Amino acid sequence: MHVKINFKSYICVGCDSCVLMCPVNAITLINFKVFFDCSKCIKCKFCEFVCPMGAIEIQD
């Protein structure tokens, strides 16, 4: 499954809410920077819904 993630890193505050919500561990946080493993993503959009800054958009 090909997943396109629109991530606005310039507004991300590194809170790790998205990391904690991801059921497949497709998101990691290193030095307050978010990294996505698109090969693991199942498009549940939990990360998108939980991000307090609106920095994540999973595109259909």
Backbone hydrogen bonds, N-H to C=O, Kabsch-Sander energy under -0.5 kcal/mol:
donor,donor_aa,acceptor,acceptor_aa,energy
3,V,1,M,-0.5
4,K,59,Q,-0.7
5,I,3,V,-0.6
6,N,4,K,-0.5
6,N,57,E,-3.3
7,F,5,I,-0.9
8,K,6,N,-0.6
8,K,55,A,-3.0
9,S,7,F,-1.2
11,I,8,K,-1.8
12,C,8,K,-0.7
20,L,16,D,-2.1
21,M,17,S,-1.6
22,C,18,C,-1.5
25,N,22,C,-0.9
28,T,35,F,-2.5
30,I,33,K,-2.8
33,K,30,I,-1.4
35,F,28,T,-2.8
37,D,26,A,-3.1
38,C,36,F,-0.8
40,K,37,D,-1.9
41,C,37,D,-1.0
49,F,45,K,-2.2
50,V,46,F,-2.2
51,C,47,C,-1.4
54,G,51,C,-0.7
57,E,6,N,-1.4
59,Q,4,K,-2.7
59,Q,57,E,-0.6
